């Protein structure tokens, strides 16, 4: 099986190459570190499976995957990431990706590649456990009408989950100061006093 590995951390790519090729039956024919490289390397190699990270600077793995599937509808894409973000899971499902597993499940990566190669769809245990909740109808809250950007929405959701500024910063790769600024902007836009009111607003207005 020939695969291409895309991860913005070259050390991760090299580690994956070593682990997967040691498992036998898997050849990592090339590696890249960006969404744009993913598209070019798929065009070049047309691998049996592309193993791709989600969050990368510039073009995300999801955006790259959409372009690849537009050009090559039969492409097998397996997403490997540290994030079990609901939005990414749903986008991966809707766009036709063959799998979405967490990097923490490293022992299952080779079997997942084999399963995808054999025509199966693969989602890690943590992802499978989230699917019933994700399939429930979502709120029709119009973020754009309230002037709330995608990043502000992400931060609002994490505040509602009880995460601290430090935890949110780590989750979204932002500085704590940037997170504080986003929260301040959200409070001003929604005429709220503090993060507690923001969390209450989220559950009563957004996820009602």
BAFI-3210 file (N, C-alpha, C; in Angstrom, 3 decimals, decimal comma, padded with zeros to 6 digits):
// residues 208
n [1|2|3|4|5|6|7|8|9|10|11|12|13|14|15|16|17|18|19|20|21|22|23|24|25|26|27|28|29|30|31|32|33|34|35|36|37|38|39|40|41|42|43|44|45|46|47|48|49|50|51|52|53|54|55|56|57|58|59|60|61|62|63|64|65|66|67|68|69|70|71|72|73|74|75|76|77|78|79|80|81|82|83|84|85|86|87|88|89|90|91|92|93|94|95|96|97|98|99|100|101|102|103|104|105|106|107|108|109|110|111|112|113|114|115|116|117|118|119|120|121|122|123|124|125|126|127|128|129|130|131|132|133|134|135|136|137|138|139|140|141|142|143|144|145|146|147|148|149|150|151|152|153|154|155|156|157|158|159|160|161|162|163|164|165|166|167|168|169|170|171|172|173|174|175|176|177|178|179|180|181|182|183|184|185|186|187|188|189|190|191|192|193|194|195|196|197|198|199|200|201|202|203|204|205|206|207|208]
n.u [000,846|000,667|001,207|000,704|001,943|000,791|001,641|002,030|004,148|007,276|008,752|006,797|005,792|008,038|008,274|005,875|006,281|008,398|007,194|004,978|006,067|007,592|005,651|005,028|004,052|003,275|004,094|005,554|005,379|005,822|006,071|004,470|003,892|001,769|-001,515|-001,656|000,532|-000,375|-002,357|-000,813|000,954|-000,821|-001,779|000,580|001,388|-000,906|-001,798|-002,639|-003,845|-004,254|-002,800|-003,603|-003,109|-005,235|-005,297|-003,435|-001,131|-002,333|-003,894|-006,216|-006,340|-008,871|-009,826|-007,964|-008,557|-011,151|-010,624|-009,024|-010,823|-012,642|-011,254|-010,422|-012,583|-012,590|-010,640|-008,967|-009,083|-007,654|-007,989|-005,804|-005,396|-004,874|-007,108|-010,446|-012,535|-015,837|-016,879|-014,959|-015,108|-017,692|-017,443|-015,524|-016,949|-019,110|-017,855|-016,879|-014,629|-012,631|-012,000|-011,329|-009,212|-007,665|-004,413|-003,495|-004,267|-002,228|-001,433|-003,431|-003,244|-001,979|-003,669|-006,007|-005,402|-005,216|-007,860|-009,231|-008,102|-009,308|-011,840|-013,398|-014,853|-013,321|-013,361|-012,029|-012,409|-013,119|-014,206|-016,336|-017,953|-018,858|-020,537|-023,457|-024,372|-023,517|-025,113|-027,548|-030,138|-029,026|-028,829|-030,373|-029,138|-028,002|-024,944|-023,527|-025,344|-025,222|-022,781|-020,649|-017,642|-016,110|-013,958|-014,534|-016,895|-015,918|-014,443|-016,447|-017,902|-016,009|-015,649|-018,184|-018,008|-016,570|-013,861|-010,713|-009,012|-006,356|-006,484|-008,103|-006,456|-004,370|-005,740|-006,531|-004,215|-003,461|-002,453|-002,848|-003,576|-004,695|-006,945|-008,324|-008,893|-010,615|-012,765|-013,569|-014,441|-016,573|-018,292|-018,890|-020,178|-022,454|-023,590|-023,080|-022,047|-019,978|-017,904|-019,416|-022,057|-021,803|-021,496|-023,974|-025,620|-024,849|-025,868|-028,577|-029,418|-027,974|-027,508|-030,058]
n.v [-001,190|002,138|005,218|008,722|011,043|013,778|016,360|019,162|019,153|018,141|016,263|014,621|013,513|012,055|010,257|008,856|007,692|005,935|004,243|003,172|001,958|000,039|-001,638|-003,165|-003,872|-001,328|001,542|004,624|006,933|009,614|012,807|015,672|019,077|020,847|022,047|022,810|021,453|018,887|018,616|018,851|016,682|014,580|014,679|014,043|011,469|009,935|008,280|005,176|005,648|008,736|010,087|012,483|015,530|017,820|020,609|023,071|025,632|028,249|026,679|024,376|020,847|019,876|021,658|021,151|018,476|018,652|019,823|017,843|015,668|016,740|016,755|014,114|011,913|009,321|009,264|008,168|009,382|009,713|011,157|012,310|013,471|015,670|016,710|016,484|017,901|018,952|020,292|019,782|017,007|016,605|017,902|016,302|013,919|014,705|015,490|013,190|011,833|008,987|008,325|009,332|009,751|009,935|011,180|010,176|007,575|005,917|003,263|002,209|003,206|001,964|-000,395|001,051|002,272|-000,006|-000,885|001,231|001,009|-001,310|-000,518|000,304|002,587|004,468|005,391|006,636|005,371|007,449|009,265|007,846|007,646|010,222|010,609|010,081|012,345|014,363|013,983|014,940|017,377|020,669|023,994|026,773|029,129|032,233|033,111|034,916|037,000|038,187|039,250|037,607|035,972|032,948|032,161|033,505|032,210|029,623|030,150|031,044|028,660|027,073|028,514|028,152|025,475|025,514|025,982|027,464|030,631|030,028|027,318|027,437|028,928|027,101|025,073|026,287|027,297|029,957|033,062|033,801|036,420|037,106|035,466|036,608|039,080|038,346|037,353|039,661|041,195|039,606|039,839|042,530|042,687|041,172|042,428|041,610|040,918|039,345|036,296|034,264|035,008|034,853|032,096|031,184|032,473|031,141|028,528|029,033|030,548|029,839|026,995|026,019]
n.w [000,000|-000,945|000,545|001,296|003,585|005,386|007,418|009,511|011,204|010,813|012,218|013,280|010,919|010,017|012,121|011,882|009,385|009,966|011,904|010,497|008,205|009,409|010,281|008,141|004,783|004,140|002,368|002,592|000,341|-000,006|001,713|003,160|004,327|004,373|003,401|000,699|-000,338|000,046|-001,918|-004,296|-003,974|-003,963|-006,575|-007,876|-006,931|-006,563|-004,283|-002,531|-000,097|001,589|004,389|006,598|008,388|010,260|011,204|009,857|008,908|006,818|004,270|005,452|006,411|005,858|003,897|001,885|001,442|000,397|-002,083|-003,248|-003,368|-005,110|-007,496|-007,594|-007,108|-006,043|-004,146|-001,213|001,894|005,016|008,044|010,516|013,657|016,509|017,470|018,533|017,398|017,008|014,729|012,736|012,614|011,576|009,116|007,903|007,721|006,071|003,701|002,608|003,545|004,448|006,995|010,419|012,850|016,085|016,973|019,323|019,291|018,281|017,936|016,463|013,917|011,639|011,304|010,745|008,315|006,708|006,849|005,608|003,086|002,328|001,793|003,927|006,339|008,868|012,207|015,165|018,571|020,376|018,640|017,526|019,770|019,939|017,806|017,982|019,409|017,713|015,525|016,233|015,726|015,163|016,613|014,981|015,160|014,061|013,557|011,948|011,593|014,023|013,959|014,632|014,341|012,947|014,564|016,934|017,567|018,089|020,397|022,114|022,437|023,782|026,119|027,169|027,723|029,977|029,966|030,825|030,116|029,585|028,932|026,649|025,000|024,621|023,294|020,894|019,868|020,457|022,035|025,556|025,928|023,464|023,489|025,646|024,503|022,405|023,893|025,232|023,070|022,212|024,434|024,297|021,793|022,278|024,359|027,029|030,434|031,643|031,455|032,506|031,996|029,265|028,844|029,764|027,927|025,610|026,020|026,353|024,181|021,857|021,777|022,273]
ca.u [000,000|001,415|000,507|001,377|001,698|000,798|001,580|002,853|005,314|008,072|009,157|005,654|005,758|009,135|007,938|004,825|006,906|009,153|006,256|004,118|006,837|008,028|004,510|005,019|002,974|002,963|005,199|005,310|006,067|006,198|005,556|004,308|003,579|000,741|-002,649|-001,332|001,413|-001,204|-002,997|000,203|001,484|-001,842|-001,753|001,812|001,523|-002,199|-001,570|-003,783|-004,476|-003,518|-002,930|-003,450|-003,446|-006,338|-004,948|-002,146|-001,150|-002,831|-004,981|-006,386|-006,470|-010,236|-009,897|-007,181|-009,308|-012,272|-010,088|-008,579|-011,999|-013,266|-010,491|-010,291|-013,701|-012,336|-009,506|-009,167|-008,457|-007,762|-007,513|-005,127|-005,250|-004,963|-008,338|-011,740|-013,411|-017,098|-017,043|-014,085|-015,636|-018,835|-016,969|-014,867|-018,021|-019,914|-017,092|-016,576|-013,389|-012,769|-011,750|-010,894|-008,743|-006,808|-003,015|-003,274|-004,555|-001,166|-001,362|-004,482|-003,101|-001,734|-004,917|-006,976|-005,022|-005,603|-009,324|-009,607|-007,681|-010,281|-013,145|-014,146|-014,688|-012,749|-013,368|-011,547|-013,433|-013,583|-015,026|-017,572|-018,775|-019,409|-021,438|-024,882|-024,618|-023,297|-026,195|-028,760|-030,351|-028,352|-029,526|-030,308|-028,615|-027,285|-023,776|-023,170|-026,272|-024,786|-021,424|-019,718|-016,799|-015,921|-013,048|-015,284|-017,832|-015,135|-014,087|-017,685|-018,215|-015,050|-016,002|-019,391|-017,596|-015,907|-012,406|-010,072|-008,344|-005,127|-006,858|-008,578|-005,262|-003,680|-006,577|-006,625|-002,896|-003,477|-001,930|-003,923|-004,008|-005,581|-008,207|-009,013|-009,412|-011,774|-013,884|-014,022|-015,186|-017,844|-019,132|-019,356|-021,129|-023,687|-024,031|-023,011|-021,155|-018,812|-017,871|-020,520|-023,208|-021,536|-021,791|-025,430|-026,160|-024,593|-026,767|-029,983|-029,729|-027,310|-027,751|-031,368]
ca.v [000,000|003,389|006,324|010,007|011,579|015,246|016,891|020,372|018,869|017,169|015,183|013,709|012,787|011,091|009,210|008,043|006,907|004,851|003,305|002,499|001,070|-001,083|-002,541|-004,044|-003,718|000,086|002,336|006,068|007,352|011,037|013,527|017,105|019,753|021,882|021,670|022,969|020,340|017,678|018,575|018,582|015,328|013,614|014,687|013,406|010,054|009,228|007,186|004,349|006,388|009,895|010,273|013,938|016,311|018,761|022,019|023,483|027,046|028,470|025,778|023,269|019,530|019,753|022,410|020,404|017,268|019,008|020,025|016,541|014,866|017,357|016,297|012,652|011,490|008,028|009,384|007,694|010,316|009,364|012,272|011,973|014,762|015,686|017,411|015,815|019,054|018,543|020,866|019,065|015,655|016,662|018,261|015,116|012,985|015,222|015,626|011,881|011,250|007,583|008,109|010,449|009,153|010,802|010,769|009,411|006,172|005,603|001,828|001,837|003,892|000,987|-001,116|001,967|002,396|-001,258|-000,903|002,202|000,411|-002,364|000,056|000,620|003,904|004,235|006,509|006,181|005,155|008,722|009,893|007,061|007,986|011,553|010,672|010,262|013,740|015,206|013,790|015,611|018,673|021,802|025,267|027,550|030,436|032,883|033,808|036,030|038,109|038,837|039,741|036,726|035,225|031,528|032,039|033,936|031,131|028,564|030,570|031,036|027,264|026,585|029,187|027,480|024,169|025,722|026,053|028,725|031,293|029,281|026,081|027,812|029,329|025,880|024,329|026,987|027,808|031,406|033,531|034,090|037,793|037,086|034,879|037,639|040,092|037,764|037,290|041,041|041,587|038,882|040,437|043,826|042,455|040,580|043,243|040,774|041,480|038,519|035,006|033,443|035,371|034,348|030,660|031,055|032,893|030,070|027,389|029,418|031,171|029,176|025,547|025,765]
ca.w [000,000|-001,012|001,187|001,470|004,923|005,436|008,783|009,546|012,051|010,053|013,108|013,339|009,638|010,008|013,092|011,273|008,319|010,603|012,548|009,529|007,340|010,244|010,431|006,975|003,820|003,924|001,847|002,593|-000,882|000,087|002,883|002,977|005,588|004,207|002,585|-000,721|-000,698|-000,007|-003,237|-005,314|-003,802|-004,402|-008,038|-008,332|-006,565|-006,498|-003,325|-002,146|001,004|002,082|005,828|006,630|009,568|010,050|011,394|009,319|008,529|005,474|003,901|006,392|005,814|005,341|002,633|000,897|001,134|-000,478|-003,428|-003,747|-003,716|-006,276|-008,656|-007,566|-006,242|-005,402|-003,218|000,154|002,827|006,433|008,843|011,765|014,317|017,970|017,816|018,323|017,223|016,393|013,391|011,825|012,451|010,671|007,779|007,359|007,370|004,967|002,462|002,047|004,052|004,820|008,413|011,246|014,094|016,880|017,015|020,545|018,978|017,326|017,669|015,528|012,631|010,568|011,027|010,136|006,907|006,048|006,750|004,572|001,819|002,019|001,523|005,134|006,955|010,188|013,148|016,465|019,598|020,915|017,610|017,451|020,933|019,760|016,648|018,281|019,782|016,545|014,564|016,693|015,072|015,806|016,664|013,744|015,553|012,967|014,098|011,075|011,837|015,260|013,752|015,331|013,404|013,253|015,705|018,119|017,885|018,721|021,751|022,889|022,764|024,772|027,374|027,658|028,228|031,253|029,825|031,213|029,004|029,305|028,242|025,313|024,247|024,228|022,349|019,608|019,512|020,573|023,321|026,499|025,678|022,304|023,941|026,457|023,583|021,721|024,845|025,449|021,873|022,264|025,469|023,787|020,701|022,787|025,507|028,217|031,449|031,939|030,788|033,014|031,176|027,911|028,864|029,889|026,639|024,644|026,227|026,270|022,889|020,735|021,793|022,889]
c.u [000,886|000,595|001,367|000,976|001,818|000,639|002,494|004,066|006,125|008,508|008,049|005,594|006,826|008,859|006,883|005,393|007,627|008,225|005,481|004,896|007,362|006,910|004,414|003,821|002,594|004,223|004,814|006,093|006,445|005,564|005,453|003,900|002,544|-000,395|-002,351|-000,407|000,629|-001,833|-001,985|000,729|000,448|-001,848|-000,549|001,797|000,227|-002,097|-002,834|-004,568|-003,619|-003,849|-002,614|-003,901|-004,576|-005,866|-003,533|-002,252|-001,595|-004,024|-005,051|-006,455|-007,846|-010,359|-009,136|-007,940|-010,473|-011,797|-009,658|-009,775|-012,760|-012,583|-010,456|-011,361|-013,475|-011,180|-009,890|-008,379|-008,715|-007,157|-006,974|-004,817|-005,297|-006,292|-009,580|-012,810|-014,659|-017,237|-016,201|-014,590|-016,765|-018,405|-016,307|-015,905|-018,743|-019,162|-016,713|-015,240|-013,646|-012,502|-011,230|-010,501|-007,781|-005,382|-002,698|-003,488|-003,505|-001,078|-002,402|-004,322|-002,896|-002,991|-005,968|-006,681|-005,432|-007,119|-009,802|-009,259|-008,689|-011,703|-013,984|-013,930|-014,271|-012,792|-012,973|-012,669|-013,992|-014,493|-016,371|-018,508|-019,428|-020,512|-022,917|-025,237|-024,497|-024,435|-027,506|-028,922|-029,687|-029,222|-029,378|-029,805|-027,739|-026,136|-023,444|-024,052|-025,908|-023,345|-020,361|-018,967|-016,674|-015,022|-013,738|-016,281|-017,107|-014,840|-015,320|-018,028|-017,295|-015,266|-017,194|-019,075|-016,817|-014,396|-011,895|-009,435|-007,084|-005,432|-007,330|-007,395|-004,506|-004,432|-006,531|-005,303|-002,872|-002,789|-003,111|-004,462|-004,970|-006,945|-009,001|-009,633|-010,654|-012,986|-014,443|-014,869|-016,554|-018,799|-019,711|-020,417|-022,485|-024,240|-024,112|-021,936|-019,873|-018,932|-018,969|-021,780|-023,048|-021,865|-023,299|-026,099|-026,007|-025,622|-028,256|-030,368|-029,175|-027,643|-029,072|-032,036]
c.v [001,246|004,515|007,578|010,534|013,106|015,689|018,095|020,240|017,774|015,995|014,143|012,866|011,706|009,933|008,274|007,144|005,699|003,784|002,498|001,547|-000,133|-002,104|-003,512|-003,804|-002,288|000,808|003,807|006,646|008,826|011,643|015,011|017,745|020,862|021,355|021,759|021,857|019,044|017,524|018,194|017,158|014,272|013,537|013,911|011,894|009,241|008,022|006,374|005,027|007,602|010,072|011,737|014,564|017,279|020,210|022,297|024,940|027,188|027,587|024,610|021,937|019,304|020,452|021,684|019,150|017,538|019,179|018,693|015,702|015,443|016,867|014,772|012,089|010,172|008,076|008,886|008,612|009,866|010,500|011,792|013,288|014,627|016,271|016,569|016,892|018,661|019,035|020,110|017,649|015,658|017,010|017,054|014,096|013,432|015,269|014,291|011,307|009,822|007,330|009,354|009,839|010,104|010,262|009,950|007,915|005,619|004,113|001,391|002,447|002,909|000,158|-000,236|002,149|001,152|-001,307|000,034|001,654|-000,644|-001,846|000,404|002,079|003,680|005,512|005,964|006,099|006,473|009,434|009,180|007,443|009,358|011,595|010,828|011,701|014,647|015,119|014,452|016,939|019,794|023,059|025,992|028,967|031,002|033,714|035,047|037,250|038,875|039,341|038,895|035,873|033,767|031,344|032,458|032,873|029,984|028,912|030,596|029,620|026,734|027,247|028,483|026,104|024,273|025,817|027,429|029,357|030,534|028,018|026,360|028,184|028,098|025,108|024,944|027,581|029,344|031,794|033,808|035,499|037,873|036,522|035,899|038,698|039,589|037,749|038,683|041,520|040,911|039,510|041,763|043,632|041,977|041,313|042,400|041,298|040,666|037,150|034,065|033,726|034,855|032,860|030,424|031,405|031,775|028,951|027,757|029,962|030,398|027,695|025,189|024,556]
c.w [000,000|-000,383|001,158|002,841|004,879|006,888|008,863|010,462|011,360|010,936|013,236|012,065|009,590|010,958|012,527|010,177|008,908|011,167|011,518|008,629|008,112|010,407|009,268|006,072|003,508|003,467|001,845|001,418|-000,887|001,328|002,550|004,290|005,458|003,343|001,105|-001,199|-000,812|-001,386|-004,315|-005,206|-004,180|-005,931|-008,575|-008,124|-006,657|-005,555|-003,058|-001,036|001,317|003,558|006,109|007,937|009,224|010,072|010,928|008,909|007,084|005,204|004,885|005,648|005,219|003,990|001,528|000,460|000,194|-001,919|-004,051|-004,203|-004,911|-007,551|-008,767|-006,624|-005,513|-004,403|-001,826|001,090|004,256|007,240|010,178|012,473|015,823|018,417|017,540|018,224|016,443|014,956|012,370|011,563|011,429|009,248|007,115|006,904|006,106|003,642|001,852|002,458|004,524|006,300|009,104|012,582|014,793|016,933|018,270|020,309|018,008|016,987|016,638|014,147|011,482|010,275|010,364|008,655|006,120|005,833|005,651|003,194|001,362|001,879|002,733|005,537|008,401|011,024|014,518|017,496|020,134|019,926|017,525|018,593|020,801|018,693|016,997|018,635|018,572|015,533|014,995|015,960|015,861|015,782|015,330|014,033|014,435|013,531|013,270|011,337|013,105|015,160|014,418|014,318|013,834|014,471|016,998|018,546|018,599|020,184|022,645|023,344|023,857|026,136|028,002|028,222|029,532|031,178|030,217|029,980|028,594|028,528|026,817|024,429|023,754|023,175|020,958|019,128|019,442|021,882|024,244|026,291|024,514|022,675|024,745|025,556|022,850|022,642|025,104|024,280|021,851|023,270|024,997|022,703|021,222|024,006|026,788|029,165|031,641|031,269|031,283|032,218|029,746|027,824|028,931|028,557|025,609|024,786|026,104|024,888|021,694|020,664|022,466|022,274]
res [x|x|x|x|x|x|x|x|x|x|x|x|x|x|x|x|x|x|x|x|x|x|x|x|x|x|x|x|x|x|x|x|x|x|x|x|x|x|x|x|x|x|x|x|x|x|x|x|x|x|x|x|x|x|x|x|x|x|x|x|x|x|x|x|x|x|x|x|x|x|x|x|x|x|x|x|x|x|x|x|x|x|x|x|x|x|x|x|x|x|x|x|x|x|x|x|x|x|x|x|x|x|x|x|x|x|x|x|x|x|x|x|x|x|x|x|x|x|x|x|x|x|x|x|x|x|x|x|x|x|x|x|x|x|x|x|x|x|x|x|x|x|x|x|x|x|x|x|x|x|x|x|x|x|x|x|x|x|x|x|x|x|x|x|x|x|x|x|x|x|x|x|x|x|x|x|x|x|x|x|x|x|x|x|x|x|x|x|x|x|x|x|x|x|x|x|x|x|x|x|x|x|x|x|x|x|x|x]
***
